[in-house]
Every structure is written in structure tokens, then in C-alpha cells.
Amino acid sequence: MKESRIKAIWPHNFPPKIKNSASFVHSLAKALKDLGVDIKLEYIGNLRNIKNFVLAKKYLSCKIKNFDIIHSQFGSACGYLVSKLPGVKILSLRGSDWYGTSSGSLWDLFHGKLQRELTKRSLNRYSGIIVMSQRMIGEVSPYYNKNLIKIPDGLDLNVFYQIDRHKARKFLGKKEDNTPYVLFASNLKKNPVKRSELAIQAYVEAKKMIPNLKLDFVYNECHKKMNIIINSSNVLLLTSTHEGWPNIIKEGLACNIPFITTDVSDLKQISEKERSCFVTDADPKLLGRAIVNAISQDRPYDLRKYAKCFEIETIAKNILKFYETCLNKE
């Protein structure tokens, strides 16, 4: 362990009751601690009413005095609150905090618009902003031109790696046969961003051509179990309206599992190079056809090479360097 050089507090409002909601934050905090950074994770609760917002701001105002950096782990209300505090502030934009929500109920649409508006209003009070993808760089830069960088969330390649599909299925209690499985994963069962209804429709279309096709829906599963679950599948399906850089796809790449997705993040850059991966419009028939095409390719993949750039130690070093840059500019 190196001697601590920087003290950083990480305010966030990822609900602890959702098993995977902040797994990437905790993994990254550990990696930075291993580099000697003193990290303090601070859950500030639900900020959907003014009382909670005021109490959280008062609470953080007392907490931040002994820290060099305040690093908000999300935009929206969390990012807006942190932007009102003094000191060197960094914001990580992860996806929904920038894009909002373009589907779902009237409440979902209103909440999504409010998320985006709060994020945009807070940007120029930050010393630096981290985004997840090259696409986000292009979209955020017209609103913030100071210190913007792409550093996606990290991935532990010792946790996610390829194992035999039949062994993975045996561990999960499935038949150890060649039945094709498509995996759809989400932290929440009802998430307008993930569009599980579209995933089901795509599966139905694909099943017309592959009658024995199975669909695995995984919600709020323990993160430690995900490597087995991913390896038990043939392909990953993602039907989101938007993403920063989807962690499930990173994990799938590390396990050599191809993906079928809507056009989000920087995934098209991979699909243009790999015949086993597909990015299509949000159309059930197109997605279904892509599932069939991916499953029909019975050949070895070399997709793990795309996951190596997300290796957690490298990402932690990039964030530490960004911390030092932001501190030197103040």
C-alpha cells in the first residue's frame, strides 16, 4: 500500500438495497485505495424532495472539510447538490444523468427531463468532468469546455473471464446441453431505459427461427454470480434507450460472449470489427434477426481483447492522474 497523497470524498445516491447498483463504484474505490488515495464513499440518500436535498447538502458541507477533492459519482440531483459546495469538485456522468429518459410513463419522462436539466445546470461549477464514452465527449463538450475526459468505469478481469459453458450451466442447475440462451440483465425489473418489453419482443422474433431458444432474465443478481451467469449464455441482449458504457457488455466481452444491442455508447465501433456482435435499430425484427445471426456463428471468438482497456487498475491510474491535473489547476 502506498502512502496516501490525496483525500477524496465520493457522494452518491445509489440505493444500497439494489445489489449491483454501485458495484462498479466500490470496485473503483478499492483500486484507488490500493494506489494510496484516501477514498470515503458517502451515500446521501434519496434526493427527490427538497427536505432531503437540504439535509444532504448540510450534511456534506460538514463532511468535506478534510478532503482535497469532492467527486460526485452521478449527475442529476446528486451532481447538482455537490456543484453547490466549495472546493475542487469532479463529476462522473454515467448515462441516465446526462440522457434522462425518453420512454416509460409520464413520471419517467418528467423525471428524466429533470435529471438532464439538473446535470446541465451544474456542469460549469465543476473543476473536471469524467464521461464514459467517446459519444458522451461529443455530446457534453458544447456545454462544458474546461476539463473533460473519457474514463469509463473499470472491470476486474480476474473476476470476469471465460469458463466452459456446460460447467457454468451445471453450476446454475441448467441442462448441460447445446440449448441456445440469450441473456438480458438489469438491476431493476421495471426500468424504462432498459426496455425489457423490447427485449422480449426481440426474443419472440428470434424464437420463430430458433424454436429451442431460451431467454434468461436476470434482475438485481449478486455481482459475484454474474460471471457464471454470463458464461452460461450464448449471447447478451441489450435494448436500452441510452448507456454510458454498459457494464454488462464489458463483462460479456471479458467472457468472450458476443452482444446484440441498440445503438448506444461506443458499441458500434466494436460491432463494425466483429461479425459476432450486432448493433441495430430498436426494432424487434431487426434485433431478433441479429440474435439468430450471432447464435448461428459456431466459431471461437476473441472478444476479451476489447475488455482489456477497462482493466480496473488502469482506470484507477487514469483517475488518479486526472485528480492531480484538477488539483494543479486550482
BELUR-V626921 format. One record per residue. N is the residue number from 1. NEAR is the number of other C-alpha atoms within 8 Angstrom. Layout:
# BELUR-V626921
N,NEAR + N,NEAR
This chain:
# BELUR-V626921
1,5 + 2,6 + 3,5 + 4,9 + 5,7 + 6,10 + 7,12 + 8,13 + 9,13 + 10,12 + 11,14 + 12,13 + 13,11 + 14,8 + 15,8 + 16,7 + 17,4 + 18,8 + 19,12 + 20,10 + 21,9 + 22,10 + 23,9 + 24,9 + 25,9 + 26,8 + 27,11 + 28,13 + 29,10 + 30,8 + 31,11 + 32,15 + 33,10 + 34,9 + 35,11 + 36,12 + 37,13 + 38,11 + 39,11 + 40,7 + 41,9 + 42,8 + 43,8 + 44,9 + 45,10 + 46,7 + 47,12 + 48,7 + 49,7 + 50,7 + 51,6 + 52,11 + 53,11 + 54,8 + 55,8 + 56,11 + 57,11 + 58,8 + 59,8 + 60,8 + 61,9 + 62,7 + 63,7 + 64,9 + 65,6 + 66,6 + 67,10 + 68,10 + 69,13 + 70,15 + 71,12 + 72,15 + 73,13 + 74,13 + 75,17 + 76,14 + 77,11 + 78,14 + 79,15 + 80,13 + 81,10 + 82,12 + 83,12 + 84,7 + 85,8 + 86,6 + 87,7 + 88,12 + 89,15 + 90,13 + 91,14 + 92,12 + 93,14 + 94,13 + 95,12 + 96,14 + 97,14 + 98,13 + 99,9 + 100,14 + 101,14 + 102,8 + 103,9 + 104,10 + 105,6 + 106,6 + 107,7 + 108,11 + 109,13 + 110,8 + 111,10 + 112,14 + 113,10 + 114,10 + 115,15 + 116,14 + 117,9 + 118,13 + 119,15 + 120,9 + 121,8 + 122,11 + 123,11 + 124,7 + 125,8 + 126,12 + 127,11 + 128,12 + 129,13 + 130,12 + 131,15 + 132,14 + 133,13 + 134,9 + 135,8 + 136,11 + 137,12 + 138,8 + 139,7 + 140,8 + 141,9 + 142,7 + 143,7 + 144,10 + 145,7 + 146,6 + 147,9 + 148,12 + 149,9 + 150,10 + 151,11 + 152,10 + 153,13 + 154,14 + 155,12 + 156,9 + 157,10 + 158,5 + 159,7 + 160,11 + 161,10 + 162,8 + 163,9 + 164,7 + 165,9 + 166,9 + 167,9 + 168,13 + 169,14 + 170,10 + 171,8 + 172,8 + 173,6 + 174,7 + 175,6 + 176,8 + 177,5 + 178,4 + 179,7 + 180,10 + 181,12 + 182,14 + 183,14 + 184,13 + 185,9 + 186,10 + 187,11 + 188,7 + 189,7 + 190,5 + 191,9 + 192,10 + 193,12 + 194,10 + 195,11 + 196,12 + 197,6 + 198,11 + 199,13 + 200,8 + 201,9 + 202,14 + 203,12 + 204,9 + 205,12 + 206,14 + 207,11 + 208,7 + 209,7 + 210,8 + 211,6 + 212,7 + 213,11 + 214,8 + 215,9 + 216,8 + 217,7 + 218,9 + 219,9 + 220,10 + 221,10 + 222,8 + 223,8 + 224,6 + 225,8 + 226,9 + 227,12 + 228,12 + 229,11 + 230,13 + 231,15 + 232,11 + 233,13 + 234,12 + 235,14 + 236,15 + 237,12 + 238,12 + 239,12 + 240,11 + 241,12 + 242,11 + 243,11 + 244,14 + 245,13 + 246,8 + 247,7 + 248,7 + 249,9 + 250,12 + 251,13 + 252,14 + 253,14 + 254,17 + 255,15 + 256,12 + 257,15 + 258,13 + 259,14 + 260,16 + 261,13 + 262,12 + 263,11 + 264,12 + 265,14 + 266,10 + 267,9 + 268,11 + 269,7 + 270,10 + 271,12 + 272,7 + 273,6 + 274,7 + 275,8 + 276,11 + 277,11 + 278,12 + 279,11 + 280,12 + 281,8 + 282,10 + 283,9 + 284,12 + 285,9 + 286,11 + 287,14 + 288,14 + 289,10 + 290,11 + 291,14 + 292,11 + 293,9 + 294,15 + 295,10 + 296,6 + 297,7 + 298,5 + 299,4 + 300,4 + 301,7 + 302,6 + 303,12 + 304,10 + 305,8 + 306,9 + 307,13 + 308,9 + 309,6 + 310,12 + 311,12 + 312,14 + 313,9 + 314,10 + 315,14 + 316,13 + 317,10 + 318,9 + 319,9 + 320,10 + 321,8 + 322,8 + 323,9 + 324,8 + 325,8 + 326,12 + 327,9 + 328,6 + 329,5 + 330,5
